[in-house]
Amino acid sequence: MRISDPTIVGKLGELHVELQNGAALADLTSLGIGGNTDLLRIREHESLPDLLNLLDANHVPHKFLGGGSNLLVGDGELPWVVLQLVRPEPDVVLDGNIAHVDAAADLGRMITFCAKNDLGGMEGLIGVPGTVGGALRMNAGAYGMQIGSYVREVKLYRAASRKIEVLRDHQISFEYRHTSFAPDDMMLSVILELPSKPYKEILQGIRICNEKRRSSQPLGQKSAGCIFKNPPGASAGRMIDELGLKGLFVGDARVSDRHANFFVNAGHASAKDMLALIADVRERVQKNFGVALENEVVVWNA
Ligand code: EPU
């Protein structure tokens, strides 16, 4: 979708929102898949209520993009614009065991920065790509830990109230790859409380997790991490593997040879290819195991 009305363009300027015409979402997602639309880069959190009022008043649909690492975007000209926060400098400020983190901060860099300041707890998340905001929204987890455990407070834009609000930890529920945030809430910043740990010890934990990840996941390839959530008490990857589906493909969308719950873009896969592969694998798992796999990847398909 393109914003060409000069009045809207002028107002975006007044709100210090940068308009990038016809951005290729394939370049902004780890899968390297996705069509084109206008990208609105937000410099000041406080401009959000006015920005959203402006878009709604002009019937411009929108979606919030984080780091694009858990996302499958549709092909072609997209029927909505995309909003993304500009990462401020600094994006992490420490005060004792408390970390004030901007949602646009890179998750891995935030963990490393905290580690260097003897704050640990999140070692398991070190190889997870994406922003802190994205990790919060999905309650990213790995190797027995999840980001939600360390959250004390979240600042977010709530589409329902059209306001910026602050939620305390007891007002948010963090479950397995799921939170109580509404789909149209936009994460702005978070306060984490992290346990003190010597850097050397954290580093050792990070190395172990890195090694485990390297040996079991296709890190060098374009993917969105795991495609399906694990059903209670089972592993989606193991089930897909047991059906002999590693290497199964539709166009350039392939089930990884390394981890069967990672589907990779092996060249120029389209969203159509990837969605067809997802549907095919889901159907086979349903037929053979009687389990309906749920997407872990977020799909923006028109
Ligand atoms: N397995 C296979 N074949 C495969 C993949 C896995 O047999 O192709 C087996 C493994 O040998 C193991 C079991 O399945 O016995 C579980 O595999 P793994 O330890 O890789 O964990 P997972 O359940 O597949 C989950 C998360 C990952 C996270 C890892 C490590 C989900 C959907 N996946 O994977 O998260 O990195 O544990 O904690 O919860 C993600 O969220 O995108 C993601 C990749």
Residues whose N, C-alpha, C, O or C-beta is under 5 A from the ligand:
A	BS01	EPU	G141 A142 Y143 G144 S216 A224 G225 C226 F228 K229 N230 S235 G237 R238 D241 R258 H259 A260 N261
